[in-house]
Amino acid sequence: MWRCLLLVMLLAACSKGPEADLPSISQARSLGAEWALVNEQAGAGKLTATYVAAMRKSIREQLKTCAMSLTQPKSAYGEEIAALIAAPDSASPALLRGHADRLKRIEDSLESA
């Protein structure tokens, strides 16, 4: 009886997998795109250094929270989020958008599954 119950619980936990991570994937994608915009506007001289530093710090902290909430951190989306966290503050907007775009493709594929 206990083995059956344990098996059912394990299957239920596994079935949530990537779908359970959708909110974190979506948030990380949005944060990556926002960071790209901040860096783009900073490069154009449209933002103050104080604002840029505060935004980058906030985005990085939120990305870390997203990463910690993942049920499958060693997944493709976990690696993309980790790559965003590892990016330098002044990463190119193209690099950041690349990560955000890959997260969007993953998000879309999970939503359509």
MARFI-670805 format. One line per 5 residues: number of its first residue (from 1); for each residue z negated, x negated, y negated of N, C-alpha, C. Coordinates in Angstrom, 1 decimal. Example, Ala and Ser with C-alpha at 12.3 -4.5 7.8 and 13.67 -1.06 7.14 Angstrom:
BEGIN
1 = -7.8 -13.2 5.7 -7.8 -12.3 4.5 -7.8 -13.2 3.3  -7.1 -12.8 2.2 -7.1 -13.7 1.1 -7.9 -12.9 0.0
% end
This chain:
BEGIN
1 = 0.0 -0.8 1.2 0.0 0.0 0.0 0.0 -0.9 -1.3  -0.9 -1.9 -1.3 -1.0 -2.7 -2.5 0.3 -3.5 -2.7  0.9 -3.9 -1.6 2.2 -4.7 -1.7 3.3 -3.8 -2.3  3.3 -2.6 -1.9 4.3 -1.7 -2.4 4.1 -1.4 -3.9  2.8 -1.3 -4.3 2.5 -1.1 -5.7 2.9 -2.3 -6.5
6 = 2.6 -3.5 -6.0 2.9 -4.7 -6.6 4.4 -4.9 -6.8  5.1 -4.6 -5.8 6.6 -4.6 -5.8 7.1 -3.7 -6.9  6.6 -2.5 -7.0 7.1 -1.5 -8.0 6.8 -2.0 -9.4  5.6 -2.6 -9.6 5.2 -3.1 -10.9 6.1 -4.3 -11.3  6.4 -5.2 -10.3 7.3 -6.3 -10.6 8.7 -5.9 -11.0
11 = 9.2 -4.9 -10.3 10.5 -4.4 -10.6 10.6 -3.7 -11.9  9.5 -3.0 -12.3 9.5 -2.4 -13.6 9.4 -3.4 -14.7  8.7 -4.5 -14.5 8.6 -5.5 -15.5 10.0 -6.2 -15.7  10.6 -6.5 -14.6 11.9 -7.1 -14.6 13.0 -6.3 -15.3  12.9 -5.0 -15.0 14.0 -4.1 -15.5 14.0 -4.0 -17.0
16 = 12.8 -4.3 -17.7 12.8 -4.3 -19.1 13.4 -5.5 -19.7  13.4 -6.6 -19.2 14.0 -7.9 -19.6 14.6 -7.9 -20.9  15.9 -8.2 -21.0 16.6 -8.4 -22.2 16.6 -7.1 -23.1  16.6 -6.0 -22.5 16.6 -4.8 -23.3 15.3 -4.7 -24.1  14.2 -5.1 -23.6 12.9 -5.1 -24.3 12.9 -6.1 -25.5
21 = 13.8 -7.1 -25.4 13.9 -8.1 -26.4 14.9 -7.7 -27.6  15.5 -6.6 -27.4 16.5 -6.2 -28.5 16.0 -6.2 -29.9  14.8 -5.6 -30.1 14.3 -5.7 -31.5 14.1 -7.1 -32.1  13.6 -8.0 -31.2 13.5 -9.4 -31.7 14.8 -10.1 -31.9  15.8 -9.8 -31.0 17.1 -10.3 -31.2 17.8 -9.8 -32.5
26 = 17.6 -8.5 -32.7 18.2 -8.0 -34.0 17.5 -8.6 -35.2  16.2 -8.7 -35.2 15.5 -9.3 -36.3 15.9 -10.7 -36.5  16.0 -11.5 -35.5 16.4 -12.9 -35.6 17.8 -13.0 -36.2  18.7 -12.2 -35.7 20.1 -12.2 -36.2 20.1 -11.9 -37.7  19.3 -10.9 -38.1 19.2 -10.5 -39.6 18.6 -11.7 -40.4
31 = 17.6 -12.3 -39.8 16.9 -13.4 -40.5 17.9 -14.6 -40.7  18.7 -14.9 -39.6 19.7 -16.0 -39.7 20.7 -15.7 -40.8  21.2 -14.5 -40.8 22.2 -14.1 -41.9 21.5 -14.2 -43.3  20.3 -13.8 -43.4 19.6 -13.8 -44.7 19.4 -15.3 -45.1  19.1 -16.1 -44.2 18.9 -17.6 -44.5 20.2 -18.2 -44.9
36 = 21.3 -17.8 -44.3 22.6 -18.3 -44.7 22.9 -17.9 -46.1  22.6 -16.6 -46.4 22.9 -16.2 -47.8 22.0 -16.9 -48.8  20.8 -17.1 -48.5 19.9 -17.9 -49.4 20.4 -19.3 -49.6  20.9 -20.0 -48.5 21.4 -21.3 -48.7 22.7 -21.3 -49.5  23.5 -20.3 -49.3 24.8 -20.2 -50.0 24.5 -20.0 -51.5
41 = 23.6 -19.1 -51.8 23.3 -18.8 -53.2 22.6 -20.0 -53.9  21.8 -20.7 -53.1 21.1 -21.9 -53.6 22.1 -23.0 -53.9  23.1 -23.2 -53.0 24.1 -24.1 -53.2 25.0 -23.9 -54.4  25.1 -22.6 -54.8 25.8 -22.2 -56.0 24.9 -22.3 -57.3  23.7 -22.7 -57.1 22.8 -22.8 -58.2 22.3 -21.5 -58.8
46 = 22.3 -20.4 -58.0 21.9 -19.1 -58.4 20.5 -18.7 -58.1  19.7 -19.6 -57.4 18.3 -19.3 -57.1 17.5 -20.5 -57.5  16.2 -20.2 -57.8 15.3 -21.3 -58.2 14.8 -22.0 -56.9  14.4 -23.2 -57.1 14.0 -24.0 -56.0 12.7 -23.4 -55.3  11.8 -22.8 -56.2 10.6 -22.2 -55.7 10.9 -21.0 -54.8
51 = 11.9 -20.2 -55.2 12.2 -19.0 -54.5 12.9 -19.4 -53.1  13.8 -20.4 -53.2 14.4 -20.9 -52.0 13.4 -21.4 -51.0  12.5 -22.2 -51.4 11.5 -22.8 -50.5 10.6 -21.7 -49.9  10.3 -20.7 -50.7 9.4 -19.6 -50.2 10.2 -18.8 -49.2  11.5 -18.5 -49.4 12.3 -17.7 -48.5 12.5 -18.5 -47.2
56 = 12.8 -19.7 -47.3 13.0 -20.5 -46.1 11.8 -20.5 -45.2  10.6 -20.7 -45.9 9.4 -20.8 -45.1 9.1 -19.4 -44.5  9.3 -18.3 -45.2 9.1 -17.0 -44.6 10.0 -16.7 -43.5  11.3 -17.0 -43.6 12.3 -16.8 -42.6 11.9 -17.6 -41.3  11.6 -18.8 -41.5 11.2 -19.7 -40.3 10.0 -19.1 -39.6
61 = 9.0 -18.7 -40.4 7.8 -18.1 -39.7 8.1 -16.8 -39.0  9.0 -16.0 -39.5 9.4 -14.7 -38.9 10.2 -15.0 -37.6  11.0 -16.1 -37.7 11.8 -16.5 -36.5 10.9 -16.9 -35.4  9.8 -17.7 -35.7 8.9 -18.1 -34.7 8.2 -16.9 -34.1  7.9 -15.9 -34.9 7.3 -14.7 -34.3 8.2 -14.0 -33.4
66 = 9.5 -14.0 -33.7 10.5 -13.4 -32.8 10.6 -14.1 -31.5  10.6 -15.5 -31.6 10.7 -16.3 -30.4 9.4 -16.1 -29.5  8.3 -16.0 -30.1 7.1 -15.8 -29.3 7.0 -14.4 -28.6  7.7 -13.5 -29.2 7.6 -12.1 -28.6 8.7 -11.9 -27.5  9.5 -12.9 -27.2 10.6 -12.7 -26.2 10.0 -12.6 -24.8
71 = 10.5 -11.7 -24.0 10.2 -11.7 -22.6 10.9 -12.7 -21.8  12.1 -13.2 -22.3 12.9 -14.2 -21.6 13.3 -15.3 -22.6  12.4 -16.1 -23.0 12.6 -17.2 -24.0 13.7 -18.2 -23.6  13.9 -18.3 -22.3 14.9 -19.3 -21.8 16.3 -18.7 -21.7  16.5 -17.6 -22.3 17.8 -16.9 -22.2 18.8 -17.5 -23.3
76 = 20.0 -17.0 -23.3 21.0 -17.4 -24.3 20.5 -17.0 -25.7  19.9 -15.9 -25.8 19.4 -15.4 -27.1 18.2 -16.2 -27.5  17.4 -16.6 -26.5 16.2 -17.4 -26.8 16.6 -18.8 -27.3  17.7 -19.3 -26.8 18.2 -20.6 -27.2 18.8 -20.5 -28.6  19.4 -19.4 -28.9 20.0 -19.2 -30.3 18.8 -19.2 -31.3
81 = 17.8 -18.4 -31.0 16.7 -18.3 -31.9 16.0 -19.7 -32.0  15.8 -20.4 -30.9 15.2 -21.7 -31.0 16.1 -22.7 -31.9  17.4 -22.5 -31.8 18.3 -23.3 -32.6 18.2 -23.0 -34.1  18.0 -21.7 -34.4 17.7 -21.4 -35.8 16.4 -22.0 -36.3  15.4 -21.9 -35.5 14.1 -22.5 -35.8 14.2 -24.0 -36.1
86 = 15.0 -24.7 -35.2 15.2 -26.1 -35.3 16.1 -26.6 -36.4  16.8 -25.6 -37.0 17.8 -26.0 -38.1 17.0 -26.5 -39.3  17.6 -27.5 -40.0 17.0 -28.0 -41.2 17.0 -26.9 -42.3  16.1 -27.0 -43.2 16.0 -26.0 -44.3 17.3 -25.8 -45.0  18.0 -26.9 -45.2 19.3 -26.9 -46.0 20.5 -26.7 -45.1
91 = 20.3 -26.2 -43.9 21.5 -26.0 -43.0 22.6 -25.3 -43.7  23.8 -25.6 -43.3 25.0 -25.0 -43.9 25.0 -23.5 -43.6  25.4 -22.7 -44.5 25.6 -21.3 -44.2 26.4 -21.0 -43.0  27.5 -21.8 -42.8 28.3 -21.6 -41.7 27.6 -21.8 -40.3  26.7 -22.8 -40.3 25.9 -23.0 -39.1 25.0 -21.9 -38.8
96 = 24.3 -21.4 -39.8 23.4 -20.3 -39.7 24.1 -19.0 -39.3  25.2 -18.8 -39.9 26.0 -17.6 -39.6 26.5 -17.6 -38.2  26.9 -18.8 -37.7 27.3 -19.0 -36.3 26.2 -18.5 -35.3  25.0 -18.9 -35.6 23.9 -18.5 -34.7 23.7 -17.0 -34.8  23.8 -16.5 -36.1 23.6 -15.0 -36.3 24.7 -14.3 -35.6
101 = 25.9 -14.8 -35.7 27.1 -14.1 -35.0 26.9 -14.1 -33.5  26.4 -15.2 -32.9 26.2 -15.2 -31.5 25.1 -14.3 -31.1  24.1 -14.2 -31.9 23.0 -13.2 -31.6 23.6 -11.8 -31.7  24.5 -11.5 -32.6 25.0 -10.2 -32.8 25.9 -9.8 -31.5  26.6 -10.8 -31.0 27.4 -10.5 -29.8 26.5 -10.2 -28.6
106 = 25.4 -10.9 -28.5 24.4 -10.7 -27.4 23.8 -9.3 -27.6  23.4 -9.0 -28.9 22.8 -7.7 -29.2 23.7 -6.6 -28.8  25.0 -6.7 -29.2 26.0 -5.7 -28.9 26.2 -5.5 -27.4  26.2 -6.6 -26.7 26.4 -6.5 -25.2 25.2 -5.8 -24.5  24.0 -6.1 -25.0 22.8 -5.5 -24.4 22.8 -4.0 -24.8
111 = 23.2 -3.7 -26.0 23.1 -2.2 -26.4 24.2 -1.4 -25.6  25.3 -2.0 -25.3 26.3 -1.3 -24.6 26.1 -1.3 -23.0  25.1 -2.0 -22.6 24.9 -2.1 -21.1 24.2 -0.9 -20.6
% end
